[in-house]
Amino acid sequence: MSTATVWEISIKRALGKLEVPSDLLGQLELNRFEPLSMTISHAYAAGALPRHHDDPFDRMLVAQAMKEDLILLTADPRIEPYGVEILGA
């Protein structure tokens, strides 16, 4: 799981926009999610993406999927123009 996803979840939880288990990090570990840190290469790629999507978290996820050859889990149709492999939610 991308560090960007955990960061976004944490922000939305703090704003009261998302209910998340208090032991989220434990649940991720229990369910064997592997962490994907944000690298300088990911950040550079995210900044260089075409402006199909303006959400910085989603742009980071797209860049990570591209750089790491990963499948992105999303229901957001604005991701499709980037050409990354998507598994729709």
C-alpha positions in Angstrom: 0.0 0.0 0.0 1.3 3.4 -1.0 2.5 5.7 1.8 0.4 8.3 -0.1 -2.8 6.3 0.5 -2.1 6.0 4.3 -1.3 9.7 4.4 -4.6 10.6 2.6 -6.6 8.3 4.9 -5.0 9.9 7.9 -5.9 13.4 6.7 -9.5 12.4 5.9 -9.9 10.7 9.2 -8.7 13.8 11.1 -11.1 15.9 9.2 -14.0 13.6 10.1 -14.6 12.6 6.4 -13.7 9.0 6.8 -14.2 6.3 9.5 -11.1 4.2 9.9 -10.2 1.6 12.5 -8.1 3.0 15.3 -5.6 0.2 14.7 -5.3 0.9 10.9 -1.6 0.2 10.8 -2.0 -3.0 12.7 -4.8 -4.1 10.3 -2.6 -3.4 7.3 0.2 -5.5 8.8 -2.2 -8.2 9.8 -3.6 -8.4 6.3 0.0 -8.4 4.9 -0.2 -5.2 3.0 3.4 -4.3 1.9 4.4 -0.6 2.2 5.3 1.3 -0.9 7.3 4.4 0.1 7.3 7.6 -2.0 10.7 8.1 -3.7 12.2 11.1 -5.4 11.6 9.3 -8.7 7.9 8.8 -7.9 7.6 12.5 -6.9 9.3 13.7 -10.1 7.1 11.4 -12.2 4.0 12.6 -10.5 4.9 16.2 -11.1 5.5 15.5 -14.8 2.2 13.8 -15.5 -0.3 15.5 -17.8 -3.1 17.3 -16.0 -5.8 14.7 -16.4 -6.3 14.8 -12.7 -5.4 17.5 -10.2 -5.5 15.5 -6.9 -1.9 15.2 -5.8 -2.5 11.9 -4.0 -4.0 10.3 -7.1 -1.2 11.7 -9.2 1.3 10.1 -6.9 -0.5 6.7 -7.1 -0.5 6.9 -10.9 3.2 7.7 -10.9 4.0 4.8 -8.5 1.9 2.4 -10.6 3.8 3.5 -13.7 7.3 3.4 -12.1 6.8 0.1 -10.2 4.6 -1.6 -12.9 1.7 -2.0 -10.5 -2.0 -2.3 -10.9 -4.0 0.6 -9.4 -7.2 -0.1 -7.5 -9.6 2.8 -8.2 -13.1 3.6 -9.3 -12.0 7.0 -10.5 -12.5 7.3 -14.3 -10.1 10.3 -14.4 -7.3 7.9 -13.9 -7.9 6.0 -17.2 -6.2 8.6 -19.5 -2.9 7.9 -17.9 -2.8 4.4 -19.3 -2.0 2.5 -16.1 -3.5 -0.9 -15.5 -6.6 -0.4 -13.3 -8.6 -2.8 -11.2 -12.0 -1.0 -10.7 -13.5 -1.0 -7.2 
